[in-house]
Amino acid sequence: MDTGTTSNMIILTKTHIYCANAGDSRSCISNKGVAKGLSEDHKPGNPIEIARIKKANHFVEDDRVDGNLALSRAFGDF
């Protein structure tokens, strides 16, 4: 069975907001009712992700890694 998951985390300090994600889990923050995104999806069609995938000797086909995976970063089986 193919399984996997995405993740997202935020660390708040008195002076900083740190956000990290893998996959398409998203974080946002609201300031006076206006949402601002803190993370970006890791999709295979993203130019930065395409370069990373090719460097790892894989390919993107139909917006999927090796024609199969819909996300370019995640945790789980491959």
C-alpha positions as CSV (number, residue, x, y, z in Angstrom):
1,M,0.0,0.0,0.0
2,D,1.3,3.5,-0.8
3,T,0.9,5.8,2.1
4,G,2.2,9.2,3.1
5,T,1.4,12.4,4.9
6,T,2.1,16.1,4.8
7,S,3.1,18.3,7.7
8,N,3.1,21.9,8.9
9,M,4.5,23.5,12.0
10,I,4.7,27.0,13.4
11,I,6.9,28.3,16.2
12,L,6.1,31.7,17.7
13,T,8.5,33.7,19.8
14,K,8.2,37.2,21.1
15,T,9.9,38.5,18.0
16,H,9.6,35.9,15.2
17,I,7.2,33.5,13.5
18,Y,8.8,30.4,12.1
19,C,6.9,28.2,9.7
20,A,7.9,25.0,8.0
21,N,5.9,22.6,5.8
22,A,6.2,19.5,3.7
23,G,3.6,18.9,1.0
24,D,0.4,20.8,0.7
25,S,-0.5,21.5,4.4
26,R,-0.9,25.2,4.7
27,S,-0.5,27.8,7.4
28,C,-1.8,31.4,7.5
29,I,-2.0,34.2,10.0
30,S,-4.7,36.8,10.5
31,N,-3.9,40.5,11.1
32,K,-7.0,42.6,11.7
33,G,-9.2,40.0,9.9
34,V,-6.9,39.8,6.8
35,A,-5.3,36.4,6.2
36,K,-1.7,36.2,5.0
37,G,-0.2,32.9,3.9
38,L,2.9,31.6,5.7
39,S,3.6,28.5,3.6
40,E,3.7,27.4,0.0
41,D,2.6,24.0,-1.4
42,H,5.3,21.6,-2.6
43,K,3.8,20.8,-6.0
44,P,5.8,19.1,-8.7
45,G,5.0,21.8,-11.3
46,N,6.7,24.5,-9.2
47,P,10.0,25.5,-11.0
48,I,12.1,25.2,-7.9
49,E,10.7,21.7,-7.2
50,I,11.2,20.7,-10.8
51,A,14.9,21.6,-10.5
52,R,15.2,19.7,-7.3
53,I,13.5,16.6,-8.7
54,K,15.6,16.6,-11.8
55,K,18.8,16.9,-9.7
56,A,17.7,13.8,-7.8
57,N,17.5,11.9,-11.2
58,H,13.7,11.9,-11.3
59,F,11.2,13.6,-13.6
60,V,7.9,15.4,-13.6
61,E,5.1,14.1,-15.9
62,D,1.5,15.4,-15.8
63,D,2.4,17.5,-12.8
64,R,3.4,14.3,-10.9
65,V,6.8,13.1,-9.7
66,D,7.8,10.2,-11.9
67,G,4.3,10.4,-13.3
68,N,2.9,9.1,-9.9
69,L,3.2,11.3,-6.9
70,A,1.0,14.4,-6.7
71,L,3.4,16.1,-4.2
72,S,7.1,16.7,-4.4
73,R,7.7,16.6,-0.7
74,A,5.9,14.5,1.9
75,F,6.6,11.8,4.5
76,G,5.9,8.2,3.9
77,D,6.4,5.3,1.5
78,F,7.4,5.6,-2.1
